[in-house]
Structure formats: C-alpha cells, structure tokens
Amino acid sequence: MSLFDNKQLEFGSHTPTLTKVIETLGSLAFIFKNPKFSNLIIPCFNFVCMELIPGLPNEVALECLIRISFDQFPKAASVCRAWNGVIKQPEFLRRRKASGLTRPFIAMAQSKDRLCGNQPVCRLTLFEPVKGRCYDVPPIPEMVESMPVFCRVVGIGPELAVIGGCDRVTGEFLKSVFIYNFLSARWRRGADMPGNERLFFGCAASEEEGMVVVAGGLDSDNNSLNSTLAYDMARDRWMSLPDMSYGRDQCTCVFHRGKFHAIGSYYEVEANQITETLDLVTRQWHLSDRISDVMTLSYPAIYLEICGVIYIVNESRDVIALQDGTWVVITRVPDEICSVAYVTRWQGKMMVMGSRRAYMLEVKSKKWTKVEIPSEYCGYVLSSCCIDL
C-alpha cells in the first residue's frame, strides 16, 4: 500500500482520514478531562503559545497528539500552525518514544522483482514486523523510475537517508544524498559525499551522535578504499575522518557502545578477518585481535548489534554472538533460507531475509518464527535499517 497520498497533504485539507484523526484526538481530549487526570504532571514541552486542543492544557493536548498513528503525522500537521510546529519538533518523537508509543519499522531498498538482475529497478519500502504490513515510501522526486542501485539506507530519528549508489542505466557512481522525513512526508536533497566516487561502502548511523559514518568502498578503478567520512544529518555537513588500516569494500558496519566498528572486505582477504574500531571522540582507529577459527568469515558476513551484544551471520548461516569476549555460535538460520540476502534487527530480534523468505529470531530465547511478507514486497533487499516511528 502507499504510505502517504500527497494529494491529502495540502495545508488545511480535511480528508476522511484527517477527519478520523481529529475525532480520535477529540475522544482522547474527553478522556484527559476526567477528574482522575487532574493531578497529571507532564514535563514542559517547548512549543508555540497557542491552544492546541480547546479546553485542554497544552501539556495534556500533547499527550493526545503523540498518540497519532505515524502515517497520519503529515495530515495532522496540516490542521493548523500550532500542530504543525509541535509535530515537527525533535522533542515530539522523543516524547512519543519515551511513552512507549513508537513502533519499529524496517526500511528496505529492494528490487521490484523477486530476484536482483543486472539492472534492477529499486524502490524504498517499509515493513512493520509487529503487524506484518508493508508500505511504499514515495519515490525520490529526482529518481521516480528507480532509486540508486546499491545505495545505503540509514535512519536517524524520523528521517531516512539514501546515500550513494549508482545509476541503474549508466552505471555511474553517485555521491548523492536524499533524506526523507516521516513527519512532513517530504524528501530533501542533502550535501553530496565529498572526495572520490565510491560504491559498495559500509555505512552505519548513531542516533546519539546524530551522525552517519561511511567507510571504505570501491573507487571507479575497482580499488578498495580505506578512507572514512562522517555526515551530520541535522547540519547537512560532511567531514573527513582518519583512514582505516585496511582498504575495505562491501564491509559491514555498526555502532557499538559509542564506537564505530567495521569488518569484512570482498577483495582484501586479510581485512576480512580483522575488525577495526573508530573512537569518534579521539578520532583514532584501533585494530582488534584476529578473529578465531570459529569466526572464520568468507564473504559475505553480516555484522550487527542487538541489545548491546554484537552478532555476526556468516556464509554458513551460523549466528554467532560475542559473549564475554568469546565468539559463540548460538543458532543457525533455518534451512528454508538457503542463502542469506540481508539481516537487520529490531527490539531484541533479528530478521534474516532470503530471496523470497524471511525469518525472525528472538535472540533471548533463540526461537525462530517465519515472517509472512506479501509477494509484491519480496524483492531482493540491497540495504536495510530499523527505525522507530
């Protein structure tokens, strides 16, 4: 289904869906007027001094607004300037998350066909694992026919960034950055990646730092790169970081305990066995010990963090965790997925995707559950991340 209908986002438009939003807020307002809520204390929220919902203190009205479904944010923001101002502030989503009202969504850059051909037509989709629903994100205005192939998708707060990739027709390496905001349901163009062109780079985002780090990749002559860059999404600024010790292409990256980790490489065999860690405070890279035999990684290996623990899924479909400084095989991907295409995580769970199937692992119980994804959303996943909305 389409995530947002742009025709319904005009300021002041009252579609049936928007009317339902307003009715829902009216019901919530009636509930909060109940005397038992009279002693409710809500921390101050910094918004314009206008009455949000008639007859309610703004602090209580905010409690109503943060309960709107994520796909109704743009419609609610079009009701009036006060609602628009509140919904688009960073504190709005933080309050919603602190109240336990956000839901995890898996954003995927995937081909429209089931298999990834030489020139796949790619699109950006959302999968809601709790309800098993899929959505199409509106296409990038400059790339309506297809988003960049082999781009990287990362999320910070209510925004998704589509970084780099290549033109699916010409094969040209792209430095472009496109950012989608779920609160406004609009795309904006970010600053291009500086330096040489690169493809198949690693990428990870830090919610705390508001920073995206890009590492390695291949240049136009197929040389593995060891350079790294940082992108401040809010300020729309790129900065250079120190080089890694090894050139790495198609490496996997993750932020763990405040530090950026890079592992793996397709061409550089030695780099495939050594993890490098970047401390953003000291701006220094550190090499880890060589990975033990049980962790021997042949390309591709996927590296991610769940609840503070590092996990790797290797080519043999082993799921391996770093426990007390030791790598331990904890389970194996179900046989129905003969080849792992992509792995992502959300709220203590790991989702493993094959070409046509997906399974969810509850890491605490080590229990696998088959995930039913509509057939039209079973295209090959090229990049993925999890965001809370």
C-alpha positions in Angstrom: 0.0 0.0 0.0 1.1 3.6 -0.5 2.4 5.2 2.7 1.2 8.7 2.0 -1.1 10.2 -0.6 0.4 13.6 -1.4 -2.9 14.9 -2.6 -4.1 14.7 1.0 -1.2 16.7 2.4 -2.3 20.2 1.4 -2.4 22.6 4.2 -5.9 22.7 5.7 -7.3 19.8 3.7 -9.8 17.7 5.6 -9.9 14.3 4.0 -11.9 11.4 5.6 -8.6 10.1 7.1 -7.9 13.6 8.6 -11.4 13.8 10.0 -10.8 10.5 11.7 -7.6 11.8 13.2 -9.4 14.8 14.6 -12.2 12.6 16.0 -9.7 10.4 17.7 -8.0 13.4 19.3 -11.4 14.6 20.5 -12.0 11.3 22.2 -8.6 11.5 23.9 -9.3 15.0 25.0 -12.5 13.9 26.6 -10.7 11.2 28.5 -8.0 13.6 29.8 -10.7 15.9 31.1 -11.7 13.2 33.5 -11.1 14.3 37.1 -8.8 11.4 37.8 -6.3 13.0 35.4 -6.4 16.4 37.3 -3.2 15.7 39.1 -1.4 14.6 35.9 2.0 16.2 35.7 3.7 16.4 32.3 7.1 17.9 31.8 7.2 21.2 29.9 7.2 21.0 26.1 8.7 23.9 24.1 6.2 24.8 21.5 4.3 28.0 20.4 2.0 29.6 22.9 -1.2 28.6 21.2 -4.1 26.4 22.4 -3.6 23.0 20.8 -6.9 21.5 21.7 -9.7 23.8 23.0 -10.3 23.3 26.7 -7.1 21.4 27.5 -3.8 22.5 28.8 -1.2 22.2 26.1 0.8 19.6 28.1 -2.2 17.3 28.1 -3.0 18.1 24.5 0.5 16.9 23.6 -0.3 13.6 25.2 -3.2 13.3 22.7 -1.0 14.3 19.7 1.8 11.8 20.4 -0.8 9.0 20.1 -1.5 9.6 16.4 -0.5 6.8 14.1 2.8 7.6 12.3 1.3 7.7 8.9 -1.1 10.4 10.0 1.6 12.9 11.1 1.6 14.9 7.8 -2.2 15.1 7.8 -2.3 16.2 11.5 0.4 18.7 10.9 -1.8 20.3 8.2 -4.6 21.0 10.6 -3.2 24.3 12.0 0.1 26.0 12.5 0.3 25.1 16.2 0.0 21.3 15.4 2.5 21.7 12.6 5.0 23.4 14.9 4.7 20.7 17.6 4.8 17.7 15.4 7.9 18.8 13.6 10.0 19.4 16.7 12.6 16.7 17.6 11.1 16.6 21.1 7.8 15.3 19.7 9.3 11.9 18.6 11.4 11.7 21.7 8.3 12.1 23.9 6.4 9.6 21.8 9.3 7.1 22.2 9.6 7.7 26.0 5.9 7.0 26.3 6.3 3.6 24.6 4.1 4.6 21.6 6.6 4.2 18.8 6.7 1.0 16.7 9.7 -0.5 14.8 9.7 -0.3 11.1 12.3 -1.9 8.8 13.2 0.3 5.8 14.4 -1.6 2.8 16.0 -0.6 -0.5 14.8 -3.5 -2.6 14.3 -4.5 -6.2 10.8 -4.6 -7.6 11.4 -8.1 -9.0 11.9 -11.2 -6.8 15.4 -11.6 -7.9 18.1 -8.9 -8.4 19.0 -8.8 -12.1 21.8 -6.9 -13.9 19.7 -3.7 -13.9 17.2 -4.0 -11.0 14.5 -1.3 -10.6 14.7 -0.4 -6.9 12.3 1.2 -4.5 12.2 2.1 -0.8 9.7 0.2 1.3 8.7 -0.1 4.9 7.9 -3.4 6.7 6.1 -3.2 10.1 7.0 -6.6 11.7 4.5 -6.2 14.6 1.5 -6.1 12.2 3.1 -7.7 9.2 2.3 -4.7 7.0 4.3 -3.3 4.1 4.3 0.2 2.7 5.8 2.0 -0.3 7.7 5.1 0.6 7.1 7.9 -2.0 9.8 7.8 -4.7 12.7 10.3 -4.7 11.4 13.2 -6.9 14.6 13.3 -9.0 14.5 9.5 -9.4 10.9 8.5 -9.9 11.6 5.4 -12.1 14.2 3.9 -9.7 16.2 4.8 -6.7 20.0 4.3 -6.9 21.2 0.7 -7.1 23.5 -0.4 -4.3 22.8 2.7 -2.3 22.9 2.6 1.5 19.9 3.3 3.7 20.3 4.6 7.3 17.9 6.2 9.7 18.2 8.8 12.5 15.1 9.9 14.4 12.2 10.4 12.0 14.4 10.6 8.9 15.8 8.1 6.4 18.9 8.9 4.4 19.6 7.3 1.0 23.3 7.6 0.3 25.3 7.0 -2.8 24.8 4.0 -5.1 24.9 4.0 -8.9 22.7 4.9 -11.8 21.0 1.7 -12.9 21.2 2.5 -16.6 24.6 4.2 -17.0 26.3 2.6 -14.0 27.7 6.0 -12.9 28.8 6.1 -9.3 26.7 8.6 -7.4 27.6 10.9 -4.5 24.1 12.0 -3.8 22.3 12.1 -0.5 18.5 12.1 -0.3 16.7 12.4 3.1 13.0 11.5 3.7 11.2 13.0 6.7 8.3 10.9 8.0 6.9 13.9 10.0 6.5 16.0 6.8 6.3 13.1 4.3 8.8 15.0 2.1 12.2 14.5 0.5 15.0 16.9 0.6 18.4 16.9 -1.1 21.5 16.6 1.2 25.0 17.6 0.6 26.9 15.3 -1.8 29.6 13.0 -0.4 32.9 14.7 -0.8 36.1 13.2 -2.3 36.4 10.4 -4.8 33.4 8.4 -6.1 32.8 5.2 -4.2 30.5 2.2 -4.3 29.9 -0.8 -2.1 30.9 1.1 1.0 30.0 0.3 4.6 27.7 2.6 6.5 26.1 3.0 10.0 24.3 5.7 11.9 24.5 6.8 15.6 21.2 8.1 17.0 23.0 9.6 20.0 25.6 11.5 17.8 23.1 12.3 15.0 25.9 11.1 12.8 26.3 8.7 9.8 29.7 7.2 9.1 30.7 5.9 5.7 33.7 3.6 5.4 35.7 2.1 2.6 34.2 1.0 -0.7 35.5 0.7 -4.3 36.5 3.6 -6.5 35.8 3.7 -10.2 39.0 1.7 -10.9 37.9 -1.1 -8.5 40.5 -0.2 -5.9 39.5 -0.9 -2.2 39.3 2.4 -0.2 40.4 2.9 3.4 39.0 6.4 3.7 36.1 7.3 6.0 33.6 10.1 6.2 31.1 11.4 8.7 27.8 13.1 7.9 25.9 15.3 10.3 22.4 14.9 9.1 20.9 17.8 11.0 23.6 20.3 9.9 23.9 18.7 6.4 27.7 18.7 6.8 30.4 16.1 5.8 33.8 15.8 7.5 36.8 13.6 6.8 37.8 11.0 9.4 41.2 9.2 9.7 41.8 6.4 7.3 41.4 2.7 8.3 44.5 0.4 8.3 43.0 -1.7 5.5 41.1 -1.0 2.4 37.6 -2.4 2.7 34.9 -2.9 0.1 31.4 -4.3 0.9 32.3 -4.2 4.6 29.6 -4.3 7.3 29.5 -1.6 9.9 27.8 -0.9 13.3 27.9 1.4 16.2 28.6 -0.4 19.5 29.0 1.2 22.8 29.5 4.6 21.2 32.2 3.4 18.8 32.1 2.6 15.1 33.1 -0.9 14.0 34.0 -2.1 10.5 34.5 -5.7 9.5 34.9 -7.6 6.3 36.1 -7.0 2.7 35.4 -8.7 -0.6 38.8 -8.2 -2.2 41.1 -7.7 0.8 41.3 -11.2 2.4 43.3 -10.1 5.4 40.9 -7.3 6.2 38.1 -9.8 6.2 39.4 -11.4 9.4 40.2 -8.2 11.4 37.8 -5.7 13.0 38.7 -2.0 13.1 37.1 0.3 15.7 36.9 4.1 15.5 36.5 6.2 18.6 34.8 9.4 17.4 36.0 11.3 20.5 39.7 10.7 20.0 39.3 10.1 16.2 41.6 7.1 16.4 41.2 3.7 14.8 42.1 0.5 16.8 42.7 -3.0 15.4 41.1 -5.9 17.1 42.7 -9.3 17.5 42.4 -11.6 14.5 39.1 -13.4 14.5 39.3 -17.0 15.8 38.7 -20.1 13.7 35.1 -20.4 14.7 34.6 -16.9 13.3 36.3 -17.5 10.0 34.5 -15.3 7.6 34.2 -15.7 3.9 32.3 -13.1 2.1 29.5 -12.1 2.8 29.3 -11.9 6.6 26.8 -9.6 8.3 27.6 -7.7 11.5 25.0 -6.1 13.8 24.3 -5.1 17.4 21.2 -6.2 19.3 20.6 -5.1 22.9 24.3 -4.3 23.4 25.6 -7.6 22.0 27.5 -8.0 18.7 26.2 -10.7 16.3 27.5 -12.0 13.0 25.8 -14.1 10.4 28.3 -15.8 8.2 28.1 -17.5 4.8 27.5 -20.9 6.5 24.3 -19.3 8.0 25.7 -19.6 11.6 24.5 -16.9 14.0 27.5 -16.0 16.2 27.5 -13.8 19.3 30.3 -12.1 21.2 29.8 -13.2 24.8 32.3 -12.2 27.5 35.0 -11.6 24.9 34.4 -15.0 23.2 32.7 -15.7 19.9 30.0 -18.3 20.4 27.7 -20.0 17.8 24.2 -19.6 19.3 22.0 -20.9 16.5 21.7 -21.4 12.7 19.5 -19.8 10.1 16.6 -22.1 9.2 17.3 -24.4 6.2 14.4 -22.8 4.2 16.7 -19.8 3.7 19.5 -21.4 1.7 21.2 -18.1 1.1 21.1 -15.1 3.4 20.5 -11.9 1.4 20.2 -9.4 4.3 19.9 -9.2 8.0 18.6 -6.4 10.2 17.5 -6.0 13.8 14.7 -4.5 15.9 13.9 -4.5 19.6 15.8 -7.7 20.7 15.1 -9.5 17.5 17.0 -10.3 14.3 15.2 -10.6 10.9 17.0 -12.7 8.3 15.9 -12.3 4.7 16.5 -14.7 1.7 15.4 -14.1 -1.8 11.8 -15.0 -1.2 11.5 -15.8 2.6 12.2 -14.2 5.9 12.6 -15.4 9.5 12.7 -13.6 12.8 14.9 -14.7 15.6 14.2 -13.8 19.3 17.8 -13.7 20.4 17.0 -14.3 24.1 15.0 -17.5 23.6 16.8 -18.4 20.3 13.4 -19.1 18.8 12.8 -18.6 15.0 9.5 -17.5 13.6 8.6 -17.4 9.9 7.7 -13.9 8.7 4.9 -13.6 6.1 5.7 -10.8 3.7 3.3 -10.0 0.8 4.6 -11.4 -2.5 4.9 -7.9 -4.1 7.4 -7.0 -1.4 9.7 -10.0 -1.7 12.2 -8.3 -4.0 15.9 -8.6 -3.3 17.0 -6.4 -0.4 20.1 -4.3 -1.1 20.2 -2.3 2.1 18.1 -2.1 5.2 17.8 -0.4 8.6 15.4 -0.2 11.5 13.7 3.0 12.7 11.2 3.7 15.4 8.2 5.9 14.5 
